[in-house]
Amino acid sequence: MQKIETGFSELLHKQPETETQKDAYIHELQNAVQVLLDEVRNLDEMVALLRKKQFGSSSEKTPVPEEEPLGLFTEAEAEYQPDAPEPYKKDKRGVHRKNQEDKWKLEKPENTENRVHDLDPEKQICPQCGGRLNWMGKELVRETFEYIPAQMKLVRHWQTAYQCPHCRKNGRTVIVRAAVEKPLLNHSMVSASVVSEVMYQKYANAMPLYRQEEMWRQLGVTFSRTCMAKWVIRCAEDWLEPLWDAMHAELLKRQVLHADETVVQVLREKGKAPQSKSYMWVYRTGRDGKPPIILYEYQPGRSGEYPKKFLKGFHGYLHTDGYAGYNQLEGITRCGCWAHLRRKFVEALPPVTSNPLGMPTPAQIGRNYCDQLFAVEKKLADLSAKERQKQRLAVEKPMLRAFWCWLEELAQQPLAGGLKKAVQYAQKQRPYMENYLLDGRCELSNNLAENAIRPFTVGRKNWLFCDTVRGAKASAVIYSLIETAQANDLSPKAYLHICLANLPSMDFRQHPEELLSLMPWSAYMQSCFKQDE
């Protein structure tokens, strides 16, 4: 902006003499004014966008005219419905009718207590004649859920030993001891159940360790945050990282992947200032009909060398955003994200007050094209990959052709601000935006990766930063196992508990194939959860 002002100021001090110079001078002034107007329009859009991000709704949903504006209510007020059905309702005859859709269920049905409300012996007397009453039956009046708080217990492991008396008479000492499972950490009283709870609270529920100190204190034990941090990092490095490596090897065998990255701050990193940016990368499998895998990886930067190294050996379709660093990957087919393109048009939407006639603006038209594609994809969601690809070529390809023709015409017009950025982004990403048509397993957007990285960004708002590189790498490993377990419909806390309870006794460093039994989709792991049901 300062350069534009300087150039315009110099232009104003010019003094043309001839008619030709005057005409040229007027033309320069007109161009300079147009540049200034474009810059002002651009700055106005930037201010409007910043105001929207700061004070407006973060939703990118296309508004529907029939919808009433949403109010600013609390969750309880917003969700309140006086006619909301209870899980068990009585009909006019007083008989319980079970609403299967909203029925409350216990994961462990055996955790059921029957409380019988009986008459005291002295009250088992007829109020009319005074005779003894006879028992005639009981009726279920209601069912309620009761919460049982967690509790801690100290487990002492005793090892029995047996000696052979016959060998002792012959001068030999033979002692046989019972087998004892190996400890999770040497010279530590911590167990798999405690560490899995700490990990679950920190990474799944975004509860920082300093807040967990009070939680454990209420249970009767004192765990310092430094001690818990040591447990988390040591267990991630010693036991969970080999599982992460096994999942990584399985992920590279897939043909459809998604990738994304987000910022993380690491305070103590060699050669970098505490305020500098590091990155958490996420890679996940697509909807290919196989068990999903979600892996996080910490890296100190955003260079394209990091995904290139991580995905070495992968040859297939990779869904990404518009970041140019992914262009360094070789032997892949990169698929662009239409959600990101739509977002560019949404950011270019003018304020409602600047469009009093209600005529569709170019930004609205671009957004509507994207909405039409997503509407078609929603209808094709339940089809097989082969049929989906066939329908895409028949329905969506003509829509794409119309969009690119409209965009080319729009690009010929003078553009500025957010609309100019949206058009330039679309033109730059065009080589990747139609690659999803090549395979029915591919997606229209990279939302799978964005949704996979969201738990990390939510947790980051609470713990703000990582202290060391070891902590950041441990966080990546634990997030990977939690999100992969959850994507496979397993309880993340129970999955961590099973892994930490089994890994110390396994010889997986000599026999890495043993780790396959701890994959979330393995027969052993599925049987563990079936037993708990």
N, C-alpha and C positions, 0 to 999 in steps of 0.2 A: 504493500500500500504506500509506503514511504517513497519507493522508486517512482510509482505512478504520479504522486504529488509533485516530486521534483521535476519529472519530465513535463508535467502540465504547466508548472510554474515557468520553466524555461521557454515553453511554447508561447506563453502569454507575453513575454518580453520581446518576441520577434517583431520586426517592423518591415513588412514586405513593401516593395517599391513599385514593381510593375504589376500589370493586371494578371499576368501568368502566375507571379509569385503570390498575389492575393488569393487567386482561386486555389492554389496549392495549400496556402495557409488556412483557408476556410475548411478544406477537406481534412487537414490535419487536426483542426479544432474539433470537427465533427467526430472523427475517429477517437480523439482523446476523451470527448464527452461520453461517447458510447462505452469506452473502456471503464470510465469512472462509474457510469450507471450500472454496468455489469458487476463491478466490484461492490457497489453499494447493495445491489440485489443479493449478491453472494453473502455479504456480511449479514444482511437481514435474515436470510435463510439460516445462517449459522446460529444467530441469536435465537430464532424461533425453535430450532432443533435443540439447542442447549436448554432452553426453557422447558421444552416438552420432556426432555430426559430428566431434568431436575424436579419439575413439579407435575408433569402430566402422567398419564397411564403408560406403563411399559408394554401393554398388550399391542400386538400388531394385527389383531383381528379386524377384518373388514367390517365397518359398522353396517348394521341392517336398519333401514328406515323405520320399520315397525317396532324396533326394540326401544324400550324406554331407557333413558339415561340411568346409569348405575349411581347409587348413592354411596356415601362414605360411611359404611356401617362396620361394626365389629363382626367377627365371624359368627357369633351366636345369633345376633340379630339378622344377619344375612341368610343364615341357614334355617331360621325358625319357621316352622310350619305347624299351625295348630292341629291340622288333620293328618299329620305324619303318622303312619301306622306303626304300632308297636310290633315287635317280633311275634308276640302271641296275642291274639285278639279273641274276644268272646262274641259269639253270635247272640241272637235274641233269646236262645234257650239257655245261654250261659256255658255253652260248650266251647272249648278252646279250638280255634282254627289257626293252624300254623302257616305263617307267611314264609314260604321257602326262600324267597328272594332276599328278605331282610332277616332271616332267622339267625340268631346268635348261636355260634357253635364253639365248643371247646376243642382245642387241638388234641387234648387227652381226655376222652370221655370218662376214664376211670376216676378223674378228679371231681367226683360228684358226691356230695354229702346229703343224706336224707335226714331231715329233722322232723321228728314226729311230735306234734303238740298233743299231749295226752292229758286227760283229767287226773288230778290227784286222787288217791284212793278215798279220801274223805269226801270228795265231790262226786263220786260215782253213786250217788243216791238220787232216786226219783224225787223231783220237787213236788209231785202231786201226792204220792202215797207213802214215800219214804222207803220204798223197797230198793234192793241192790240192782244196779243197772248191768246189763250184759253187753259185751263188746259186739258191734255189728259191722265194723269196717272203717276204712279211712279214705279220705278224698284229697287229691292234689289241689291245693288252694292257689299257689303261685310258685314261680321259679325266679330266683334272683342270683346275680353274680356278686361274689365277694372277692376283694383283693387281699392277697396274702403277701406282706412285704418280704423282700429278700432277707436272708440271714447268712451269717458267716459261721463256719465251724472249723476247728483245728483237727486235722487228721494226722495221727501219729502212725507211721509205717514201721511195724515190727517185723523182723525177719527171723523166722525159726531156723534152728540148726539141729541136725541129727548126727549122732556118732555111732559107729559100728562097734559093739562091745566085743565081738569075736576077734576082729582085727586088732583091737587094743590089747587083748590077752597075748596076741602073737607079736606084740611090739610095734604094730603099725597104727597110725592115726588116720582114720577115714571120717571126714566130716562132710555132710551134704546139707547145703543151705537152700531154702526156698527161693525161687526166682522173684525178683522185685523189679518193677518197671523203672526205667531210667528217669532221673529228674529232668524237668524242663530246662532248668539252668543250674549248673553246679553251684553248690554253696549258697543256695537261695531257697527260701520257704515258699516261693510263688508257685502256683499250679496253673495248669492249662485253663481252668475255669476262670481264674482271676484275670489272666492276661487277655483271654478272649473277651471278657467283659470290658476291660479297659480299652481294648482296640475298638470294640463295637460302639461304646459310648463316644469315643473321640472321633472316629471316622464315619460311622453311620449316623450318629445323632449329633455330631458336631459339638460335642462337649469338651472343652479344653481340659487339660490335666489339672490346672489349678482349681477348677470347679469340681473335678472328681475327688479331690482331696477331702472336701466336705462330705461328699456322698459316702465315701468309704468310712469317714469318721463317724457318721450316723449309724453305720453298721457295726461299730465297735473296734475298728482297726485303724491304724495310722499309716497310710501310704503317702510318702512325699512325692511331689511331682517329678523330682529328679530320679527317684527310684522307679517310678512308673515309666518315665521316658527311657531309662536303661532297659527295662523289661521289653518295651515295645521294639526298640531298635535291635536288641540282641536276638529276640525271637524272630523278627523279620529277616535278619541277616542269616541266622543259623538254620532256621527251619522253613520259613515261608518263601524265601527267594528261590530255592530249588523248584518249588511248585510253580512259581512265576515263570521260570525258565522252561519248564515242561509245557505250560500253557502257551508260551511264546512260540515254541517249536510247532505246536498244533495250529496256532493261528496262521503261520506262514504257509500252511498246506491248503488254506482256503482260497477261493477264487474271487470273493467279493469282500472288500474291507472298507472301513470308514476311518478317517483320521481328523484330529483337531488338536488345538493347543491353547493354553491359557497362561497368564502371568502368575508367577509365584516369587515371593521375596525370600531370599536366604541371607541371613545376617552375617554369618561367618563363612565366607567362601574365599579360598585362596585366589588372590589376584583380582578381586572384585570388591567394589564398595558396597556397604550394606544397602544403599538405596538403589542399586542396579537391579535390572530385571533378569530373572531366570524363568524357565518355562517348564510346565507340566504338560506332556504330550499324552494323548489318549488314542488308542487304536482298538477297534472292535470289529467283529465279524458282522456281515449283513444278514438279511433274512433269507438264508440259503437252505432252510429246513434242517440244519444241524445245530447242536448245542451252541449257544452264544458264548463268546469269549470277549472280555473287556479288559484291556491292559493299559495301565498308566506307566509312564516312564519320565523320570526327571532328567533334564538336561540344562546346562548353564546358559544356553542361548536358543535362538530361533532359526539357526542356519538350516538350509535344506540338507546338509550332510547328516543331520540327526535322523530324520525319517529314512534317508537313504541307507544308513547303517542298520537301523532297526528292521527295515523291510527287505534286507538283503536276502535274495532267494525267492521272494514273492513275485509272482507273475499273474496278474489278473486285473480286476477293476478296483480302483481306489477312489472313493468319494471324498472330496475335500472342499474347502472354501476357495476363495480367489487368491490365496497367498502364493506368490511366485516361487517360493522355496521348494514346493512339491515338484516343480518342473525338473529338478535334478535327478528324480527317480527314473531309472531306465527299465524297460521291459514291462511297463504297466500301461493300462488304459485309464486315464484320469477322467472322472465324471464330475462335472460342475454341480453347484448347488443352486437350485431355483429359489430356495428360501432366502438365500443371501441376496440374489438378484431382486427378489420381491422387496426385501428390506430397503434396498437402495431407492426404489420408487416410493416406498412408504415415507422414507426420510425426506423425499423431495416434494411431498404433498404440501400445498400452500395452506395457510391458516383458513379456517372457514370464513372469517370475516373478509378475506381478500377475494372471495369468489361468491359475491351476492347472488348472481344469476343461477348458480348451481350447475353450470355446464361442466361436463367432465374435462378435467385438465389432462395434459399428456401424462403426468405422473399417475393419475387415477386410471387412465387407460392401460398404462404399463402394468400397474398392480392388478387390474382386472384380468389381463391376459394370464398372469401367473395364477390368479385364483381359479380360472377356468381349467388350467392344467391340473391343479391340485384337486379340484372337484372330480375330474375324470379319474385320477389316480385312486381316489377314495372308493369309487365304484368298482375298480379293478382289483382291490386289495385281496379279495378272497379267491381269485383265480389262480391257476397254476402258473408257474414261471413261463412256460411255453405259450399258454393262452394269453397271458398278460402282454407278452411281447407282440403277439399278433394283433391284439386290440390296440396297443399303443401305436403301431405303425398305421393302423386303419383310421384311428380317431385323432391321436395327438400330433402326428406328423403334419397333417394339414394345418393344425392350429399353430404349430411352430413356424411353418412357412409364412403364415399370415403375420405372426409377431415380428419376424425378422424383416419382412417387407415394410411393415409400419415403422420399425426402428430405423431402417435405412432412410426412409422419407423424413423422419423426425431429425435425424442427424444432419440433414442438409440445411435445417433452419438454425438461426442464431440461438444458442442455448447458453445458460449461465447457471451458477449455483448448483444445488443438489440434483436438478434434472440433468445437467451436463455430466455430472459425475456418474449418475445412473446409466446414461447412454454409453459413456465411455467404458464403464465396467462391463456392460452387456456385450459391447463389441470386442473387448479384450478377452472375455471368457467364452465367446461363441464357439471356439474349437472344442470345448469340453462339455457344453451344455446339452448336446444331443446324444452323447455317448451312452446315456442310460437306455436308449432305444436298442442297443446292441444285445442286451441280455435281459430277460424278464426278471432276473434276481436283483438287478440294479434298482436304485431308488431315484426318485425325482429330486430329493434333497439330501443334505448331510445331517438331518435332524437326529439320526441315531447317535452320531458322535457327539453332537451338542448336548443331547440329553444324558449321554454317558458321562460327560465332564461336569455336568451341573452339580452333582453332589460335592465335588471338590470345591467349586466356586462358592457354594453355600457354606461349607465348612470354613473356607478361607475368611469369611466375614467375621467368624468368631475367634479363630486363632491367629489371623492376620498374616503370620509369617512362619517360616521354618528357621530354627536356630542354626543348624549345621547341614552340610550336604548329606551326611549319613541319615539325619532325620528326614530330609526330603526324599531320599531314595527309599527309606523304610516306609514312608507314607505312600509312595507310589505302589509298592508291593502290596500293602494292606488294602488300599483302595481297590486294587485289581481283584483281589480275592473276594472282597465283600461284594463288589458290583457283579462279578461273574457268578457268584453263588446266588445272588438275588435275581439275576437274569435267568437262571436255571430253576427258579421257584423254590430255592432252598433258604432256610433261615440263615442269614449271614453269621449271627453269633454262634449258632449251633455248628455251622460248618467250620468256623475258626476253632471252636473247642475240639471238634473231632480231629482236625488236622494237627493241632498242637499236642493233643493227647497221644497220637499215634507216631508222629514223626521221630521223636527221640529214640524210639525202640526199633526203627526201621534202618536197614543198611542201604539207603538209597544212593549213597555216594559210590558204592561198589556195584550196586544193581539199580540204576536209575529207573528201570521199568517198574519198580515198586511204586513209584510216584503216580503212575496211571490209576491206581486204585483209589487215590484221593482226589481225582478230578470230580467236579460236581456232577457230571453225568455218568460216572462209573457205576457199575452194578453194586459195588460195596457201599458207596455213599448213598445210593438210592435206598438200599436195604436198611441202612442206619436210620434214615428218616422215616421209612415205613414202620419200623419198630417203635418209633417215638409217637406215631399217630394213634 
